């Protein structure tokens, strides 16, 4: 399957909901930014920020699962 980085980012944020404060701290982002991306209010989160978060996600052993987005409003 060919997913976009945006879909992958949203899937990770949905998967890691209870870990948002840690993600924000580790990736140098404001924690209020995370739900905005997940809800689709930010549709262009920026390449550098997206890569930073996905790099962190992969370093924790996370792997993309497209089915996660089926449960996101």
WOTA-V247509 format. One record per pair of residues at least 6 apart in sequence whose C-alpha atoms are under 7 Angstrom apart, sorted by the first residue. I is the first residue (numbers start at 1). J is the second residue. D is the distance in whole Angstrom. If there is no record, write none. Layout:
I_J_D + I_J_D
//
This chain:
8_64_6 + 9_50_7 + 9_54_6 + 10_37_7 + 10_38_5 + 11_64_7 + 11_66_7 + 11_68_6 + 11_69_6 + 13_38_7 + 14_38_7 + 14_68_7 + 15_68_7 + 20_31_7 + 21_31_6 + 24_30_6 + 24_31_5 + 27_52_6 + 27_53_6 + 36_42_6 + 37_43_7 + 39_73_7
//
